[in-house]
């Protein structure tokens, strides 16, 4: 994960977060990096999310489909200036199994103006999660409703680093 983005995993009703520590790689805190994926939920009777439907939704929202295969899609929104040049403001990787979405990995690009874009990110999150019944996976044992989005974003290490660098207000301190 890059330092200039906030990254979150979203899961549809029939799937949940699963991760495993990889001792070969270390987080800057010294802890092993966790490789995150999705497994079918024990209670997997919920509605399915089709990758085809998800692709149509992103295209209708003006996202560019960068890569598309039977079990994977990558979407980019319009670009913003970043510390490393122009990057997609919102970058979404969707994984699927047999055409059914298992997880979405969403990256929100950070820069000096990110607090001004939070409202747009929240509107995107609200519509995406409402249409596809997504939850945010915060750990292997916990998923939270997508209404926790702003709290989670502002509590990430990367957001806090940028807040300190640019003097953003931190409402949760």
Protein Blocks (a to p, Z undefined) as FASTA:
>chain_A
ZZkbccdddddfkbccdddddfkbccfkopacddddddddfblmbccddfklmmmmmmmn
opacfbdcfkbccddddddddfebcadfbacddddeehiafbdcddddddfklmmmmmmm
mmmmmmmmmmnopacdfbfkbccdfklmmmmmmmpmklmmmmmmnopacfkZZ
